Structures are given as structure tokens and as C-alpha cells.
Amino acid sequence: MFASLAEVADFARNAPRFDEVAALAARARQNSLTKPPGSLGRLEEIAEFMAGWRGTPRPAINHAQALVFAGNHGVCVHGVSPYPSEVTVQMVANFEHGGAAINQLCRASGADLSVIALDLDRPTDDFTQGPAMSEADTLSAIARGAEAVNPEADILVLGEMGIGNSTIAAALACSLFGGEPAAWVGPGTGADSAGMQRKAQVIAQGLERHGDAQGMQRLAALGGREQAAICGAVLAARARRIPVILDGFICTAAAAVLHGVSPDLLDHCLIGHASAEPGHRRLLSALNKRAVLEFDMRLGEGSGAALALGIVRAALECHNGMATFGEAGVSEA
């Protein structure tokens, strides 16, 4: 997809934009439906969002795709997770056999799920000692994420799996938006207070080593393959005008690297839910984004994004299925 990480900035300058004409037509339809204007709140906003990105006043979801990317991380040598990296492999097997929460939520919301394991036998390098990934490795993972996106999809749900990746997310967020590492760190898969302190210390070491990293170089320095693949999927979706639902803290932090290149690169993205992981609300504030749901979830896997897909579907059912005042013979105020 890209020959160098610097080319992402070139893509940003020429990326497809929101179709204001389609969105205005969708707004006009909303105002003609048998309800007081604005009475469906964010459902109306979501319908307009979908119209603007799909380029039609009457958008529909005929094919929803869900992608979960999995990777392993060298920083786990510092004990940043109470679970061993082997759990990533075991959970991928669970996804493939249909036994995880994301399988049930995708079935309930009508999304076709694919799980992409990214060299799980080859963890990234420890970012306290050097870059987590080379530029070539980062570009390869970006390309794998991009290639996984079905160009026929009407919406894309993104999630991740990777022991240690809440530390990666906190490191990326802290690099992008500043503050103390401890302000971005949370329990992840169940770290206690000592574990969270250890995560903050490891992040501080990584930022001291890579404090001069800018743009997509942050991803290579501090990220992981699943974070790079998420970025690739977001960019491929943008190229095809496919709206994206990002999951919680880890998924949002991965995509936030693109925001660091150009803030409008995430304009086609919804945030599925506000994670109970404490850094997520801080991250949403920095990105000026509001989550669709607040369900106190912090599972990952794309679970909150898959759940939010049901809300997006409901928004379009109302938008396309409701009668107008004229069709229903109802008098307007």
C-alpha cells in the first residue's frame, strides 16, 4: 500500500472527503419523517454520518465486515501483563472456533468476522531497547491490514487481541498527547497497582528512548503489528469511503497515530464505546470524539464496536424505513 511511512501524509492530503451534499439530503429526509426534528438524537447524526461517507442520502448496510488483528509484543519481558504471550495464540484459536464474545456479538449484529494473526511466533522487539518494529515490518503489517478490508463492505468494525497491548496503547497515547505515563495506564487484563506502576515505568523508558519519533515513526518505535494493521485497515476503508467503527482504548490509540499525521484521517471513524480502561476517555477528549455506547466494557476483541454496529443499523432502519409526513398523511406543525 505504501513504499514508506512518509507516504501516509501524502495519502492524507488526497484522501476522499465527506460528501456534504449527500449528508444535507439525509438531513432533509430526517426533517420530513414522522417525528419532531431532532427527536431521534444521535440516531439522526449517525444516519447523516453514514450518508456523507457512503455518498448517498439513503445509505444501507448490506455487508458489515469485522476484523480482529492479533499480535505479540516484546515489551512483555518486563511483566506488564499478568498473562503470558501464549494466551494471544490461545485466544485466536478461540475466535476461530467461535467461542469468544466477539463471535457472539458479530452474529447478533450481523457482521462477517475474520481474525488475522500477525506473526504471533515472532513478537515485536522490546521498545525500551530500540524500535519495536523496523519500517519494513511496520509497512508489512499496514499492508496486511489494508488487504483484509473487503472493498464491498458498507461498514467496517475493527478490534484487536494481544497480550501486553494495553501498555502499547498507553505508550502511543502518551507519545501523541503528552502527560505522565501513569495518567494513560490502566489495569488492562487485570494488572494490580504494582503492575500498573511497572507499566508506567516501562512506558517512561520507551518514551525517553523514542521521544523524538514523529508521525508514523511513532508506530514503528512504540507500536505493534496489530496496531499497524488497524492503521492499514482504517486507511484502506477511507480510500473506499467505508465508515469504520473503532473499538475501545487499544484500537482507538492505534488509529490515533493517523490523527497525529492529519486529524481528518479519522473523520470516517466512529468510536464504538467508551472503555472502562481509564485512558480511553482522556484519549476521546484529545481526539474530540464521542463514543456511541458507554457499557463499562474493557474486553477488547472489537466487542464494543460490534455492539455499536447494532445502533448504526437501527439508525439506518429509522432513516430509510420511517414514513414522511406526506406519505403517512400526518399534518406537519
Contacts in CASP RR format, 6 or more apart in sequence:
PFRMAT RR
TARGET T0000
AUTHOR 0000-0000-0000
METHOD contacts of the structure
MODEL  1
MFASLAEVADFARNAPRFDEVAALAARARQNSLTKPPGSLGRLEEIAEFM
AGWRGTPRPAINHAQALVFAGNHGVCVHGVSPYPSEVTVQMVANFEHGGA
AINQLCRASGADLSVIALDLDRPTDDFTQGPAMSEADTLSAIARGAEAVN
PEADILVLGEMGIGNSTIAAALACSLFGGEPAAWVGPGTGADSAGMQRKA
QVIAQGLERHGDAQGMQRLAALGGREQAAICGAVLAARARRIPVILDGFI
CTAAAAVLHGVSPDLLDHCLIGHASAEPGHRRLLSALNKRAVLEFDMRLG
EGSGAALALGIVRAALECHNGMATFGEAGVSEA
1 139 0 8 1.000
1 142 0 8 1.000
1 143 0 8 1.000
1 146 0 8 1.000
1 147 0 8 1.000
1 232 0 8 1.000
1 235 0 8 1.000
1 236 0 8 1.000
2 8 0 8 1.000
2 11 0 8 1.000
2 139 0 8 1.000
2 142 0 8 1.000
2 143 0 8 1.000
3 139 0 8 1.000
4 135 0 8 1.000
4 139 0 8 1.000
5 135 0 8 1.000
5 138 0 8 1.000
5 139 0 8 1.000
5 215 0 8 1.000
5 216 0 8 1.000
5 217 0 8 1.000
5 219 0 8 1.000
5 220 0 8 1.000
6 216 0 8 1.000
8 215 0 8 1.000
8 216 0 8 1.000
8 235 0 8 1.000
8 258 0 8 1.000
8 261 0 8 1.000
9 215 0 8 1.000
9 261 0 8 1.000
9 262 0 8 1.000
11 235 0 8 1.000
11 239 0 8 1.000
12 258 0 8 1.000
12 261 0 8 1.000
12 262 0 8 1.000
12 264 0 8 1.000
12 265 0 8 1.000
13 262 0 8 1.000
15 238 0 8 1.000
15 239 0 8 1.000
15 264 0 8 1.000
15 265 0 8 1.000
16 238 0 8 1.000
16 239 0 8 1.000
16 241 0 8 1.000
18 52 0 8 1.000
18 53 0 8 1.000
18 267 0 8 1.000
18 268 0 8 1.000
19 51 0 8 1.000
19 52 0 8 1.000
19 53 0 8 1.000
19 55 0 8 1.000
20 52 0 8 1.000
22 51 0 8 1.000
22 52 0 8 1.000
22 54 0 8 1.000
22 55 0 8 1.000
22 56 0 8 1.000
22 57 0 8 1.000
23 48 0 8 1.000
23 49 0 8 1.000
23 51 0 8 1.000
23 52 0 8 1.000
25 51 0 8 1.000
25 57 0 8 1.000
26 47 0 8 1.000
26 48 0 8 1.000
26 50 0 8 1.000
26 51 0 8 1.000
26 52 0 8 1.000
26 57 0 8 1.000
26 58 0 8 1.000
26 59 0 8 1.000
26 319 0 8 1.000
27 44 0 8 1.000
27 48 0 8 1.000
28 57 0 8 1.000
29 57 0 8 1.000
29 58 0 8 1.000
29 319 0 8 1.000
29 324 0 8 1.000
30 37 0 8 1.000
30 38 0 8 1.000
30 40 0 8 1.000
30 44 0 8 1.000
30 47 0 8 1.000
30 48 0 8 1.000
30 319 0 8 1.000
31 37 0 8 1.000
32 324 0 8 1.000
32 325 0 8 1.000
32 326 0 8 1.000
33 318 0 8 1.000
33 319 0 8 1.000
33 322 0 8 1.000
33 323 0 8 1.000
33 324 0 8 1.000
33 325 0 8 1.000
34 322 0 8 1.000
34 323 0 8 1.000
34 324 0 8 1.000
34 325 0 8 1.000
34 328 0 8 1.000
34 330 0 8 1.000
35 322 0 8 1.000
36 333 0 8 1.000
38 44 0 8 1.000
40 315 0 8 1.000
40 318 0 8 1.000
42 292 0 8 1.000
42 315 0 8 1.000
43 311 0 8 1.000
43 314 0 8 1.000
43 315 0 8 1.000
43 318 0 8 1.000
43 319 0 8 1.000
44 315 0 8 1.000
44 319 0 8 1.000
46 270 0 8 1.000
46 292 0 8 1.000
46 311 0 8 1.000
46 312 0 8 1.000
46 315 0 8 1.000
46 316 0 8 1.000
47 59 0 8 1.000
47 315 0 8 1.000
47 316 0 8 1.000
47 318 0 8 1.000
47 319 0 8 1.000
49 243 0 8 1.000
49 270 0 8 1.000
50 59 0 8 1.000
50 155 0 8 1.000
50 243 0 8 1.000
50 312 0 8 1.000
50 315 0 8 1.000
50 316 0 8 1.000
51 57 0 8 1.000
51 58 0 8 1.000
51 59 0 8 1.000
52 59 0 8 1.000
53 59 0 8 1.000
53 241 0 8 1.000
53 242 0 8 1.000
53 243 0 8 1.000
53 268 0 8 1.000
54 154 0 8 1.000
54 241 0 8 1.000
54 243 0 8 1.000
55 241 0 8 1.000
58 319 0 8 1.000
58 320 0 8 1.000
59 154 0 8 1.000
59 316 0 8 1.000
59 319 0 8 1.000
60 154 0 8 1.000
60 316 0 8 1.000
60 320 0 8 1.000
61 154 0 8 1.000
61 155 0 8 1.000
61 312 0 8 1.000
61 313 0 8 1.000
61 316 0 8 1.000
62 154 0 8 1.000
63 112 0 8 1.000
63 150 0 8 1.000
63 152 0 8 1.000
63 153 0 8 1.000
63 154 0 8 1.000
64 109 0 8 1.000
64 110 0 8 1.000
64 111 0 8 1.000
64 112 0 8 1.000
64 153 0 8 1.000
64 154 0 8 1.000
64 155 0 8 1.000
64 156 0 8 1.000
64 157 0 8 1.000
64 309 0 8 1.000
64 313 0 8 1.000
65 111 0 8 1.000
65 112 0 8 1.000
65 114 0 8 1.000
65 149 0 8 1.000
65 150 0 8 1.000
65 153 0 8 1.000
65 155 0 8 1.000
65 156 0 8 1.000
65 157 0 8 1.000
66 102 0 8 1.000
66 106 0 8 1.000
66 111 0 8 1.000
66 112 0 8 1.000
66 113 0 8 1.000
66 114 0 8 1.000
66 156 0 8 1.000
66 157 0 8 1.000
66 158 0 8 1.000
66 159 0 8 1.000
66 302 0 8 1.000
66 305 0 8 1.000
66 306 0 8 1.000
66 309 0 8 1.000
67 113 0 8 1.000
67 114 0 8 1.000
67 115 0 8 1.000
67 116 0 8 1.000
67 145 0 8 1.000
67 148 0 8 1.000
67 149 0 8 1.000
67 156 0 8 1.000
67 157 0 8 1.000
67 158 0 8 1.000
67 159 0 8 1.000
67 233 0 8 1.000
68 95 0 8 1.000
68 102 0 8 1.000
68 113 0 8 1.000
68 114 0 8 1.000
68 115 0 8 1.000
68 116 0 8 1.000
68 158 0 8 1.000
68 159 0 8 1.000
68 160 0 8 1.000
68 161 0 8 1.000
68 301 0 8 1.000
68 302 0 8 1.000
69 116 0 8 1.000
69 118 0 8 1.000
69 145 0 8 1.000
69 148 0 8 1.000
69 158 0 8 1.000
69 159 0 8 1.000
69 160 0 8 1.000
69 161 0 8 1.000
69 225 0 8 1.000
69 226 0 8 1.000
69 229 0 8 1.000
69 230 0 8 1.000
69 233 0 8 1.000
70 88 0 8 1.000
70 91 0 8 1.000
70 92 0 8 1.000
70 115 0 8 1.000
70 116 0 8 1.000
70 117 0 8 1.000
70 118 0 8 1.000
70 120 0 8 1.000
70 160 0 8 1.000
70 161 0 8 1.000
70 162 0 8 1.000
70 226 0 8 1.000
71 88 0 8 1.000
71 117 0 8 1.000
71 118 0 8 1.000
71 119 0 8 1.000
71 120 0 8 1.000
71 123 0 8 1.000
71 124 0 8 1.000
71 160 0 8 1.000
71 161 0 8 1.000
71 162 0 8 1.000
71 165 0 8 1.000
71 224 0 8 1.000
71 225 0 8 1.000
71 226 0 8 1.000
72 85 0 8 1.000
72 88 0 8 1.000
72 119 0 8 1.000
72 120 0 8 1.000
72 122 0 8 1.000
72 123 0 8 1.000
72 124 0 8 1.000
72 162 0 8 1.000
72 163 0 8 1.000
73 85 0 8 1.000
73 123 0 8 1.000
73 124 0 8 1.000
73 132 0 8 1.000
73 162 0 8 1.000
73 163 0 8 1.000
73 164 0 8 1.000
73 165 0 8 1.000
73 167 0 8 1.000
73 168 0 8 1.000
73 224 0 8 1.000
74 123 0 8 1.000
74 124 0 8 1.000
74 125 0 8 1.000
74 126 0 8 1.000
74 127 0 8 1.000
74 132 0 8 1.000
75 124 0 8 1.000
75 126 0 8 1.000
75 127 0 8 1.000
75 128 0 8 1.000
75 132 0 8 1.000
75 164 0 8 1.000
75 167 0 8 1.000
75 168 0 8 1.000
75 202 0 8 1.000
76 84 0 8 1.000
76 85 0 8 1.000
76 123 0 8 1.000
76 163 0 8 1.000
76 164 0 8 1.000
77 126 0 8 1.000
78 126 0 8 1.000
78 128 0 8 1.000
78 198 0 8 1.000
78 202 0 8 1.000
79 195 0 8 1.000
79 198 0 8 1.000
80 164 0 8 1.000
80 167 0 8 1.000
80 191 0 8 1.000
80 195 0 8 1.000
80 198 0 8 1.000
80 199 0 8 1.000
80 202 0 8 1.000
81 163 0 8 1.000
81 164 0 8 1.000
81 166 0 8 1.000
81 167 0 8 1.000
81 188 0 8 1.000
81 189 0 8 1.000
81 191 0 8 1.000
82 189 0 8 1.000
82 190 0 8 1.000
82 191 0 8 1.000
82 195 0 8 1.000
83 163 0 8 1.000
83 189 0 8 1.000
84 163 0 8 1.000
85 120 0 8 1.000
85 123 0 8 1.000
85 162 0 8 1.000
85 163 0 8 1.000
85 164 0 8 1.000
87 163 0 8 1.000
88 120 0 8 1.000
88 161 0 8 1.000
88 162 0 8 1.000
88 163 0 8 1.000
89 117 0 8 1.000
89 120 0 8 1.000
91 100 0 8 1.000
91 161 0 8 1.000
91 162 0 8 1.000
92 115 0 8 1.000
92 117 0 8 1.000
92 120 0 8 1.000
92 161 0 8 1.000
94 100 0 8 1.000
95 102 0 8 1.000
95 103 0 8 1.000
95 113 0 8 1.000
95 115 0 8 1.000
95 161 0 8 1.000
95 301 0 8 1.000
96 115 0 8 1.000
100 301 0 8 1.000
101 299 0 8 1.000
101 301 0 8 1.000
101 303 0 8 1.000
102 113 0 8 1.000
102 159 0 8 1.000
102 301 0 8 1.000
102 302 0 8 1.000
102 303 0 8 1.000
102 306 0 8 1.000
103 113 0 8 1.000
105 302 0 8 1.000
105 303 0 8 1.000
105 304 0 8 1.000
105 306 0 8 1.000
105 307 0 8 1.000
106 112 0 8 1.000
106 113 0 8 1.000
106 157 0 8 1.000
106 306 0 8 1.000
108 306 0 8 1.000
109 306 0 8 1.000
109 307 0 8 1.000
109 309 0 8 1.000
109 310 0 8 1.000
109 313 0 8 1.000
110 309 0 8 1.000
110 313 0 8 1.000
111 157 0 8 1.000
111 306 0 8 1.000
111 309 0 8 1.000
112 150 0 8 1.000
114 148 0 8 1.000
115 161 0 8 1.000
116 144 0 8 1.000
116 145 0 8 1.000
116 148 0 8 1.000
116 229 0 8 1.000
118 141 0 8 1.000
118 144 0 8 1.000
118 225 0 8 1.000
118 226 0 8 1.000
118 229 0 8 1.000
119 225 0 8 1.000
124 132 0 8 1.000
124 133 0 8 1.000
124 137 0 8 1.000
124 223 0 8 1.000
124 224 0 8 1.000
124 225 0 8 1.000
125 131 0 8 1.000
125 132 0 8 1.000
125 133 0 8 1.000
126 132 0 8 1.000
127 171 0 8 1.000
127 206 0 8 1.000
127 209 0 8 1.000
127 210 0 8 1.000
127 221 0 8 1.000
127 222 0 8 1.000
127 223 0 8 1.000
128 202 0 8 1.000
128 205 0 8 1.000
128 206 0 8 1.000
128 209 0 8 1.000
129 209 0 8 1.000
130 209 0 8 1.000
130 210 0 8 1.000
130 221 0 8 1.000
131 210 0 8 1.000
131 220 0 8 1.000
131 221 0 8 1.000
132 168 0 8 1.000
132 220 0 8 1.000
132 221 0 8 1.000
132 222 0 8 1.000
132 223 0 8 1.000
132 224 0 8 1.000
133 141 0 8 1.000
133 219 0 8 1.000
133 220 0 8 1.000
133 223 0 8 1.000
133 224 0 8 1.000
133 225 0 8 1.000
133 228 0 8 1.000
134 220 0 8 1.000
135 220 0 8 1.000
137 220 0 8 1.000
137 225 0 8 1.000
138 216 0 8 1.000
138 219 0 8 1.000
138 220 0 8 1.000
138 228 0 8 1.000
141 224 0 8 1.000
141 225 0 8 1.000
141 226 0 8 1.000
141 228 0 8 1.000
141 229 0 8 1.000
142 228 0 8 1.000
142 229 0 8 1.000
142 231 0 8 1.000
142 232 0 8 1.000
142 235 0 8 1.000
143 232 0 8 1.000
144 225 0 8 1.000
144 229 0 8 1.000
145 228 0 8 1.000
145 229 0 8 1.000
145 230 0 8 1.000
145 232 0 8 1.000
145 233 0 8 1.000
145 236 0 8 1.000
146 232 0 8 1.000
146 233 0 8 1.000
146 235 0 8 1.000
146 236 0 8 1.000
147 236 0 8 1.000
148 229 0 8 1.000
148 233 0 8 1.000
149 156 0 8 1.000
149 233 0 8 1.000
149 236 0 8 1.000
149 237 0 8 1.000
149 240 0 8 1.000
149 242 0 8 1.000
151 240 0 8 1.000
151 242 0 8 1.000
153 237 0 8 1.000
153 242 0 8 1.000
154 242 0 8 1.000
154 243 0 8 1.000
155 242 0 8 1.000
155 243 0 8 1.000
155 244 0 8 1.000
155 245 0 8 1.000
155 309 0 8 1.000
155 312 0 8 1.000
156 233 0 8 1.000
156 237 0 8 1.000
156 242 0 8 1.000
156 243 0 8 1.000
156 244 0 8 1.000
156 245 0 8 1.000
157 244 0 8 1.000
157 245 0 8 1.000
157 247 0 8 1.000
157 302 0 8 1.000
157 305 0 8 1.000
157 306 0 8 1.000
157 309 0 8 1.000
158 230 0 8 1.000
158 233 0 8 1.000
158 234 0 8 1.000
158 244 0 8 1.000
158 245 0 8 1.000
158 246 0 8 1.000
158 247 0 8 1.000
158 251 0 8 1.000
158 255 0 8 1.000
158 302 0 8 1.000
158 305 0 8 1.000
159 230 0 8 1.000
159 246 0 8 1.000
159 247 0 8 1.000
159 250 0 8 1.000
159 251 0 8 1.000
159 300 0 8 1.000
159 301 0 8 1.000
159 302 0 8 1.000
159 305 0 8 1.000
160 226 0 8 1.000
160 227 0 8 1.000
160 230 0 8 1.000
160 247 0 8 1.000
160 250 0 8 1.000
160 251 0 8 1.000
160 254 0 8 1.000
160 300 0 8 1.000
160 301 0 8 1.000
160 302 0 8 1.000
161 226 0 8 1.000
161 300 0 8 1.000
161 301 0 8 1.000
162 226 0 8 1.000
163 189 0 8 1.000
164 189 0 8 1.000
165 224 0 8 1.000
165 226 0 8 1.000
165 227 0 8 1.000
165 250 0 8 1.000
166 185 0 8 1.000
166 186 0 8 1.000
166 187 0 8 1.000
166 188 0 8 1.000
166 189 0 8 1.000
166 199 0 8 1.000
166 249 0 8 1.000
166 250 0 8 1.000
166 277 0 8 1.000
167 185 0 8 1.000
167 199 0 8 1.000
167 202 0 8 1.000
167 203 0 8 1.000
168 222 0 8 1.000
168 223 0 8 1.000
168 224 0 8 1.000
168 227 0 8 1.000
168 250 0 8 1.000
168 253 0 8 1.000
169 184 0 8 1.000
169 227 0 8 1.000
169 249 0 8 1.000
169 250 0 8 1.000
169 252 0 8 1.000
169 253 0 8 1.000
169 254 0 8 1.000
170 181 0 8 1.000
170 184 0 8 1.000
170 185 0 8 1.000
170 186 0 8 1.000
170 199 0 8 1.000
170 200 0 8 1.000
170 203 0 8 1.000
170 253 0 8 1.000
170 279 0 8 1.000
171 181 0 8 1.000
171 184 0 8 1.000
171 203 0 8 1.000
171 206 0 8 1.000
171 207 0 8 1.000
171 222 0 8 1.000
171 223 0 8 1.000
172 218 0 8 1.000
172 219 0 8 1.000
172 222 0 8 1.000
172 223 0 8 1.000
172 227 0 8 1.000
172 253 0 8 1.000
172 254 0 8 1.000
172 256 0 8 1.000
172 257 0 8 1.000
173 184 0 8 1.000
173 253 0 8 1.000
173 256 0 8 1.000
173 279 0 8 1.000
173 282 0 8 1.000
173 283 0 8 1.000
173 286 0 8 1.000
174 180 0 8 1.000
174 181 0 8 1.000
174 183 0 8 1.000
174 184 0 8 1.000
174 203 0 8 1.000
174 207 0 8 1.000
175 207 0 8 1.000
175 210 0 8 1.000
175 211 0 8 1.000
175 213 0 8 1.000
175 218 0 8 1.000
175 221 0 8 1.000
175 222 0 8 1.000
176 218 0 8 1.000
176 256 0 8 1.000
176 257 0 8 1.000
176 259 0 8 1.000
176 260 0 8 1.000
176 286 0 8 1.000
177 256 0 8 1.000
177 282 0 8 1.000
177 283 0 8 1.000
177 286 0 8 1.000
180 200 0 8 1.000
181 199 0 8 1.000
181 200 0 8 1.000
181 201 0 8 1.000
181 203 0 8 1.000
181 204 0 8 1.000
181 207 0 8 1.000
182 196 0 8 1.000
182 197 0 8 1.000
182 200 0 8 1.000
183 279 0 8 1.000
183 282 0 8 1.000
184 203 0 8 1.000
184 279 0 8 1.000
184 282 0 8 1.000
184 283 0 8 1.000
185 196 0 8 1.000
185 199 0 8 1.000
185 200 0 8 1.000
185 203 0 8 1.000
185 278 0 8 1.000
185 279 0 8 1.000
186 196 0 8 1.000
186 199 0 8 1.000
186 277 0 8 1.000
186 278 0 8 1.000
186 279 0 8 1.000
187 196 0 8 1.000
187 277 0 8 1.000
188 277 0 8 1.000
188 298 0 8 1.000
191 198 0 8 1.000
191 199 0 8 1.000
206 222 0 8 1.000
207 222 0 8 1.000
209 221 0 8 1.000
210 218 0 8 1.000
210 221 0 8 1.000
210 222 0 8 1.000
213 220 0 8 1.000
213 221 0 8 1.000
213 222 0 8 1.000
215 257 0 8 1.000
215 260 0 8 1.000
215 261 0 8 1.000
216 231 0 8 1.000
216 257 0 8 1.000
216 261 0 8 1.000
218 257 0 8 1.000
218 260 0 8 1.000
219 227 0 8 1.000
219 228 0 8 1.000
219 231 0 8 1.000
219 257 0 8 1.000
223 254 0 8 1.000
226 254 0 8 1.000
227 250 0 8 1.000
227 253 0 8 1.000
227 254 0 8 1.000
227 257 0 8 1.000
228 254 0 8 1.000
230 246 0 8 1.000
230 251 0 8 1.000
230 254 0 8 1.000
230 255 0 8 1.000
231 254 0 8 1.000
231 255 0 8 1.000
231 257 0 8 1.000
231 258 0 8 1.000
233 244 0 8 1.000
234 244 0 8 1.000
234 246 0 8 1.000
234 255 0 8 1.000
234 258 0 8 1.000
234 265 0 8 1.000
234 266 0 8 1.000
234 269 0 8 1.000
235 258 0 8 1.000
235 265 0 8 1.000
237 243 0 8 1.000
237 244 0 8 1.000
237 268 0 8 1.000
238 244 0 8 1.000
238 265 0 8 1.000
238 268 0 8 1.000
241 268 0 8 1.000
242 268 0 8 1.000
243 268 0 8 1.000
243 269 0 8 1.000
243 270 0 8 1.000
244 268 0 8 1.000
244 269 0 8 1.000
244 270 0 8 1.000
245 269 0 8 1.000
245 270 0 8 1.000
245 271 0 8 1.000
245 272 0 8 1.000
245 292 0 8 1.000
245 305 0 8 1.000
245 308 0 8 1.000
245 309 0 8 1.000
245 312 0 8 1.000
246 252 0 8 1.000
246 255 0 8 1.000
246 269 0 8 1.000
246 270 0 8 1.000
246 271 0 8 1.000
246 272 0 8 1.000
246 305 0 8 1.000
247 272 0 8 1.000
247 273 0 8 1.000
247 300 0 8 1.000
247 301 0 8 1.000
247 302 0 8 1.000
247 303 0 8 1.000
247 304 0 8 1.000
247 305 0 8 1.000
248 271 0 8 1.000
248 272 0 8 1.000
248 273 0 8 1.000
248 274 0 8 1.000
248 275 0 8 1.000
248 277 0 8 1.000
248 280 0 8 1.000
248 298 0 8 1.000
248 300 0 8 1.000
248 302 0 8 1.000
248 304 0 8 1.000
248 305 0 8 1.000
249 275 0 8 1.000
249 277 0 8 1.000
249 279 0 8 1.000
249 280 0 8 1.000
249 283 0 8 1.000
249 298 0 8 1.000
250 277 0 8 1.000
250 300 0 8 1.000
251 300 0 8 1.000
251 302 0 8 1.000
251 305 0 8 1.000
252 271 0 8 1.000
252 280 0 8 1.000
252 283 0 8 1.000
252 284 0 8 1.000
252 287 0 8 1.000
253 283 0 8 1.000
255 266 0 8 1.000
255 269 0 8 1.000
256 266 0 8 1.000
256 283 0 8 1.000
256 286 0 8 1.000
256 287 0 8 1.000
258 265 0 8 1.000
258 266 0 8 1.000
259 265 0 8 1.000
259 266 0 8 1.000
259 287 0 8 1.000
266 287 0 8 1.000
266 289 0 8 1.000
269 289 0 8 1.000
270 292 0 8 1.000
270 308 0 8 1.000
270 312 0 8 1.000
271 284 0 8 1.000
271 289 0 8 1.000
271 290 0 8 1.000
271 291 0 8 1.000
271 292 0 8 1.000
272 291 0 8 1.000
272 292 0 8 1.000
272 293 0 8 1.000
272 304 0 8 1.000
272 305 0 8 1.000
272 307 0 8 1.000
272 308 0 8 1.000
273 291 0 8 1.000
273 292 0 8 1.000
273 293 0 8 1.000
273 294 0 8 1.000
273 295 0 8 1.000
273 297 0 8 1.000
273 304 0 8 1.000
273 305 0 8 1.000
273 307 0 8 1.000
273 308 0 8 1.000
274 280 0 8 1.000
274 281 0 8 1.000
274 284 0 8 1.000
274 291 0 8 1.000
274 293 0 8 1.000
274 294 0 8 1.000
275 297 0 8 1.000
275 298 0 8 1.000
275 300 0 8 1.000
276 296 0 8 1.000
276 297 0 8 1.000
276 298 0 8 1.000
277 298 0 8 1.000
284 290 0 8 1.000
284 291 0 8 1.000
291 308 0 8 1.000
292 308 0 8 1.000
292 311 0 8 1.000
292 312 0 8 1.000
293 304 0 8 1.000
293 307 0 8 1.000
293 308 0 8 1.000
293 311 0 8 1.000
295 304 0 8 1.000
295 307 0 8 1.000
297 303 0 8 1.000
297 304 0 8 1.000
297 307 0 8 1.000
323 330 0 8 1.000
325 331 0 8 1.000
325 332 0 8 1.000
END
